Amino acid sequence: MTRDEFRRFCVAKPFRPFTVCLADGQQVRVWHHDFVMISPTGRTASIYQRGGALDVIDLLLVTDIKLSAHGKPKRRLGAHARR
């Protein structure tokens, strides 16, 4: 996934929480756009969790994004889905 594709989910108005699925099966929840920072190179994203834990992910390893409605997964979009 590219930096620009990932950023579209982060800056969507209204923002909807989403889950980032990685190639190794790990899933990382993005609760709010203020909890995400994309590196200047666009290769990694730092995602803070509600309790303060930090996940650093390689955006090239993102395989899917699961959008949420009201905090629960609703619809699944592939990394290369057209929006």
Secondary structure as a PSIPRED ss2 file (coil, helix, strand):
# PSIPRED VFORMAT (PSIPRED V4.0)

   1 M C   1.000  0.000  0.000
   2 T C   1.000  0.000  0.000
   3 R H   0.000  1.000  0.000
   4 D H   0.000  1.000  0.000
   5 E H   0.000  1.000  0.000
   6 F H   0.000  1.000  0.000
   7 R H   0.000  1.000  0.000
   8 R H   0.000  1.000  0.000
   9 F H   0.000  1.000  0.000
  10 C H   0.000  1.000  0.000
  11 V C   1.000  0.000  0.000
  12 A C   1.000  0.000  0.000
  13 K C   1.000  0.000  0.000
  14 P C   1.000  0.000  0.000
  15 F C   1.000  0.000  0.000
  16 R C   1.000  0.000  0.000
  17 P C   1.000  0.000  0.000
  18 F E   0.000  0.000  1.000
  19 T E   0.000  0.000  1.000
  20 V E   0.000  0.000  1.000
  21 C E   0.000  0.000  1.000
  22 L E   0.000  0.000  1.000
  23 A C   1.000  0.000  0.000
  24 D C   1.000  0.000  0.000
  25 G C   1.000  0.000  0.000
  26 Q C   1.000  0.000  0.000
  27 Q E   0.000  0.000  1.000
  28 V E   0.000  0.000  1.000
  29 R E   0.000  0.000  1.000
  30 V E   0.000  0.000  1.000
  31 W C   1.000  0.000  0.000
  32 H C   1.000  0.000  0.000
  33 H H   0.000  1.000  0.000
  34 D H   0.000  1.000  0.000
  35 F H   0.000  1.000  0.000
  36 V E   0.000  0.000  1.000
  37 M E   0.000  0.000  1.000
  38 I E   0.000  0.000  1.000
  39 S C   1.000  0.000  0.000
  40 P C   1.000  0.000  0.000
  41 T C   1.000  0.000  0.000
  42 G C   1.000  0.000  0.000
  43 R C   1.000  0.000  0.000
  44 T E   0.000  0.000  1.000
  45 A E   0.000  0.000  1.000
  46 S E   0.000  0.000  1.000
  47 I E   0.000  0.000  1.000
  48 Y E   0.000  0.000  1.000
  49 Q C   1.000  0.000  0.000
  50 R C   1.000  0.000  0.000
  51 G C   1.000  0.000  0.000
  52 G C   1.000  0.000  0.000
  53 A C   1.000  0.000  0.000
  54 L E   0.000  0.000  1.000
  55 D E   0.000  0.000  1.000
  56 V E   0.000  0.000  1.000
  57 I E   0.000  0.000  1.000
  58 D E   0.000  0.000  1.000
  59 L H   0.000  1.000  0.000
  60 L H   0.000  1.000  0.000
  61 L H   0.000  1.000  0.000
  62 V E   0.000  0.000  1.000
  63 T E   0.000  0.000  1.000
  64 D E   0.000  0.000  1.000
  65 I E   0.000  0.000  1.000
  66 K E   0.000  0.000  1.000
  67 L E   0.000  0.000  1.000
  68 S E   0.000  0.000  1.000
  69 A E   0.000  0.000  1.000
  70 H C   1.000  0.000  0.000
  71 G C   1.000  0.000  0.000
  72 K E   0.000  0.000  1.000
  73 P E   0.000  0.000  1.000
  74 K E   0.000  0.000  1.000
  75 R E   0.000  0.000  1.000
  76 R E   0.000  0.000  1.000
  77 L E   0.000  0.000  1.000
  78 G E   0.000  0.000  1.000
  79 A C   1.000  0.000  0.000
  80 H C   1.000  0.000  0.000
  81 A C   1.000  0.000  0.000
  82 R C   1.000  0.000  0.000
  83 R C   1.000  0.000  0.000
